[in-house]
Amino acid sequence: MELEKFINKIINGDCLEVLKAIPDCSIDAVITSPPYNMGRDYDVYNDNRDFDEYFNWLFQVLDELVRVLNQNRRLIINIQPVISKKIPTHHIISNYLLKKGLQFYTEIIWYKNNYKCVPFLGSQKHKSPYIKSNIEYILVFTKGDDKYIKDIDILEMSEFEYAKITTTFWNINPDTEMKKLKHPAKFPLEIPERLIKLFTYPDDIILDPFIGTGTTALACLKLKRRFIGIELSRNYCETANKLIENFIKQKSLF
Ligand SMILES: C[S@@+](CC[C@H](N)C(=O)[O-])C[C@H]1O[C@@H](n2cnc3c(N)ncnc32)[C@H](O)[C@@H]1O
C-alpha cells in the first residue's frame, strides 16, 4: 500500500473503501466531523438513517481510523450531540473509542453563539422545556500511552493565543460561507487550525475522511502540514479543490 499517492489530495469516494488502501499507523492526526444523522441536506449522503444502521457504519469507519493512525497520535472528532435512544451520540462515540483501547485526552465544547432564542413562556408550566443546543463537542482521543514529541523548535502561537486555546471552551461563530458554498455543515477554519497547532507538527500528515468543502485541507496548507481528504460528493470535492487552488494562487502572490 502506497501512501504517497493520497498526499495533498481530495479523494472522491466512500471513505470506508478509500481508507482500506491507507497503510496501518501512517497518519499523524485525524481531524474530522462526520455526518451527525440529524437530517442535514447533503448532496448525495442520506443523513437520516436508522440509528443502529448509522452507528454500525460509523463504527466501521472509526475502526479504520484507529488502524491508520500512528502510535501516540490524536483522533479528533467534532460532533453535535444528537439523541439516539435517549443517549447523546457523542457519548456513544466516546464509549466506542474507549472500548477500542484509545485514551481519553480531552473534550472541548465549541460554543457556537448562534441562537437568538425567543422564549415561549407557555412552556414553563410543564417543567419539561425544550433545551436548544448551541454547542458542539470536539472529542480528542490518543492511540497509545505516550506523548507525541518531536524535537523541533517551533513557536506557532503567541502566549495569548496559547492561553486562549488550551481551554475546554471555544467560543467560535459558525461558518458564514455555507450558503455560498452549498454545503449544510461546514465547520469554520478556526476549528482545524487550532487543533492542528495544538496537536501536530509541521509536515505531519493529517487525515479528514469527511472533508466536505476542504476546510481541514486549507488549514493544513496554511500551517504547512500535509493532508489527505476523502469526500463522497463529487460536487463538494470540486468546491474543495477550487478553494485549495485559490488559496495556493493567493499565497504565490505574496
Ligand atoms: C459534517 S460534513 C463535514 C464538513 C467539513 N468539515 C467542512 O468543513 O466542509 C460531513 C461530510 O461527510 C460526507 N460523507 C458522508 N458519507 C461519506 C462517506 N461514506 N465517505 C466520505 N464522505 C462522506 C458528506 O458528504 C459531508 O460533506
PDBQT file of the ligand as one rigid body, heavy atoms in Angstrom, charges set to zero:
ROOT
HETATM    1  C1  LIG A 301     -20.246  17.335   8.672  1.00  0.00    +0.000 C 
HETATM    2  S1  LIG A 301     -19.797  17.302   6.972  1.00  0.00    +0.000 S 
HETATM    3  C2  LIG A 301     -18.083  17.759   7.035  1.00  0.00    +0.000 C 
HETATM    4  C3  LIG A 301     -17.857  19.182   6.606  1.00  0.00    +0.000 C 
HETATM    5  C4  LIG A 301     -16.401  19.638   6.607  1.00  0.00    +0.000 C 
HETATM    6  N1  LIG A 301     -15.820  19.591   7.936  1.00  0.00    +0.000 N 
HETATM    7  C5  LIG A 301     -16.275  21.063   6.066  1.00  0.00    +0.000 C 
HETATM    8  O1  LIG A 301     -15.790  21.961   6.781  1.00  0.00    +0.000 OA
HETATM    9  O2  LIG A 301     -16.704  21.293   4.923  1.00  0.00    +0.000 OA
HETATM   10  C6  LIG A 301     -19.726  15.572   6.601  1.00  0.00    +0.000 C 
HETATM   11  C7  LIG A 301     -19.334  15.256   5.171  1.00  0.00    +0.000 C 
HETATM   12  O3  LIG A 301     -19.193  13.822   5.043  1.00  0.00    +0.000 OA
HETATM   13  C8  LIG A 301     -19.513  13.463   3.710  1.00  0.00    +0.000 C 
HETATM   14  N2  LIG A 301     -19.727  11.999   3.681  1.00  0.00    +0.000 N 
HETATM   15  C9  LIG A 301     -20.817  11.291   4.060  1.00  0.00    +0.000 A 
HETATM   16  N3  LIG A 301     -20.606   9.979   3.926  1.00  0.00    +0.000 NA
HETATM   17  C10 LIG A 301     -19.351   9.829   3.454  1.00  0.00    +0.000 A 
HETATM   18  C11 LIG A 301     -18.566   8.704   3.122  1.00  0.00    +0.000 A 
HETATM   19  N4  LIG A 301     -19.033   7.454   3.238  1.00  0.00    +0.000 N 
HETATM   20  N5  LIG A 301     -17.302   8.903   2.682  1.00  0.00    +0.000 NA
HETATM   21  C12 LIG A 301     -16.819  10.178   2.551  1.00  0.00    +0.000 A 
HETATM   22  N6  LIG A 301     -17.530  11.280   2.840  1.00  0.00    +0.000 NA
HETATM   23  C13 LIG A 301     -18.781  11.120   3.293  1.00  0.00    +0.000 A 
HETATM   24  C14 LIG A 301     -20.735  14.321   3.412  1.00  0.00    +0.000 C 
HETATM   25  O4  LIG A 301     -20.954  14.460   2.021  1.00  0.00    +0.000 OA
HETATM   26  C15 LIG A 301     -20.342  15.653   4.094  1.00  0.00    +0.000 C 
HETATM   27  O5  LIG A 301     -19.722  16.539   3.188  1.00  0.00    +0.000 OA
ENDROOT
TORSDOF 0
